[in-house]
Amino acid sequence: MADTIRILVMAGSLRVDSLNKKLARVGAEALTRLGATVDLLDFRDVAMPPYDGDDETASGLPPGAIAFKARLAVAQAFLFVSPEYNNSIPGTFKNAIDWASRGDDHVFDGKIAALMAASPGGAGGMRSLLHLRPVLTSLGVWLVPDQVTVSKAHEAFDEAGQFKVPFYQKQVDGLAVSLLDAARRLG
Ligand SMILES: Cc1cc2nc3c(=O)[nH]c(=O)nc-3n(C[C@H](O)[C@H](O)[C@H](O)COP(=O)(O)O)c2cc1C
């Protein structure tokens, strides 16, 4: 049953008014409607410094990375929502993934994930997902083939944070179904 699936939803932006946080919230709502147990992560709550191997050797993982890993570990599936910075993944997002990949507990391995992106530009952040996909694959994450990209995202949401037109809502709802279906099959 869908209600047994625990999903960590995260946007790779720190901004309070982040378009990707809005998209993540809509995704979390869609998954919740389908019966999933959703944990919506804000990277401000798990802040961590840039990865430094010397710091890791001296002190282990920083508290933010430990907290992030704990939330990854208990999730069966992930929904990554990525901004696009200079055609790729924002450093905040990549840095968090790099920290979380450390250690012997392999919190990504064998999990299922779906990807979304939002950008004011015409490509909707699609190029960040082209780079995020192989990063996650290298960590053992299974990725659902479909993804959602929201172009002109600064015009896409109303004041309540909902899509102004049904087109994107249908896409997010479809991706949520795909993610839960894949998580059930893998689980
Ligand atoms: C350093 C930087 C690089 C960016 N590069 C791109 C880019 O390559 N493609 C794009 O569509 N938008 C780019 N943008 C614009 C972001 O898509 C826009 O700021 C977006 O709102 C960021 O996501 P957020 O709203 O979730 O914080 C860039 C923004 C910054 C700050």
The ligand as a Tripos MOL2 file, in Angstrom:
@<TRIPOS>MOLECULE
LIG
   31    33     1     0     0
SMALL
NO_CHARGES

@<TRIPOS>ATOM
      1 C1         24.7860   31.4480   -9.6040 C.3       1 LIG1
      2 C2         23.5210   31.3250  -10.3980 C.ar      1 LIG1
      3 C3         23.5530   30.7160  -11.6310 C.ar      1 LIG1
      4 C4         22.3730   30.5530  -12.3590 C.ar      1 LIG1
      5 N1         22.4170   29.8680  -13.5460 N.ar      1 LIG1
      6 C5         21.2450   29.5550  -14.1710 C.ar      1 LIG1
      7 C6         21.2340   28.6830  -15.3040 C.ar      1 LIG1
      8 O1         22.2600   28.1950  -15.7730 O.2       1 LIG1
      9 N2         20.0490   28.3760  -15.8580 N.ar      1 LIG1
     10 C7         18.8600   28.8710  -15.3640 C.ar      1 LIG1
     11 O2         17.8050   28.5510  -15.9170 O.2       1 LIG1
     12 N3         18.8380   29.7160  -14.3010 N.ar      1 LIG1
     13 C8         20.0110   30.0660  -13.6950 C.ar      1 LIG1
     14 N4         19.9960   30.8700  -12.5850 N.ar      1 LIG1
     15 C9         18.7390   31.4770  -12.1580 C.3       1 LIG1
     16 C10        18.0030   30.5330  -11.2050 C.3       1 LIG1
     17 O3         17.2860   29.5810  -11.9740 O.3       1 LIG1
     18 C11        17.0400   31.3680  -10.3580 C.3       1 LIG1
     19 O4         17.7780   32.2500   -9.5300 O.3       1 LIG1
     20 C12        16.1470   30.4670   -9.5260 C.3       1 LIG1
     21 O5         15.1340   31.2640   -8.9600 O.3       1 LIG1
     22 C13        16.9410   29.7360   -8.4460 C.3       1 LIG1
     23 O6         16.1600   28.7670   -7.8170 O.3       1 LIG1
     24 P1         15.3280   29.0630   -6.4810 P.3       1 LIG1
     25 O7         14.2520   30.0670   -6.8390 O.co2     1 LIG1
     26 O8         14.7370   27.7430   -6.1190 O.co2     1 LIG1
     27 O9         16.2660   29.5930   -5.4470 O.co2     1 LIG1
     28 C14        21.1620   31.0750  -11.8600 C.ar      1 LIG1
     29 C15        21.1600   31.7170  -10.6150 C.ar      1 LIG1
     30 C16        22.3130   31.8450   -9.8910 C.ar      1 LIG1
     31 C17        22.2670   32.5080   -8.5310 C.3       1 LIG1
@<TRIPOS>BOND
     1     1     2 1
     2     2     3 ar
     3     2    30 ar
     4     3     4 ar
     5     4     5 ar
     6     4    28 ar
     7     5     6 ar
     8     6     7 ar
     9     6    13 1
    10     7     8 2
    11     7     9 ar
    12     9    10 ar
    13    10    11 2
    14    10    12 ar
    15    12    13 ar
    16    13    14 ar
    17    14    15 1
    18    14    28 ar
    19    15    16 1
    20    16    17 1
    21    16    18 1
    22    18    19 1
    23    18    20 1
    24    20    21 1
    25    20    22 1
    26    22    23 1
    27    23    24 1
    28    24    25 2
    29    24    26 1
    30    24    27 1
    31    28    29 ar
    32    29    30 ar
    33    30    31 1
@<TRIPOS>SUBSTRUCTURE
     1 LIG1         1 GROUP 0 **** ****
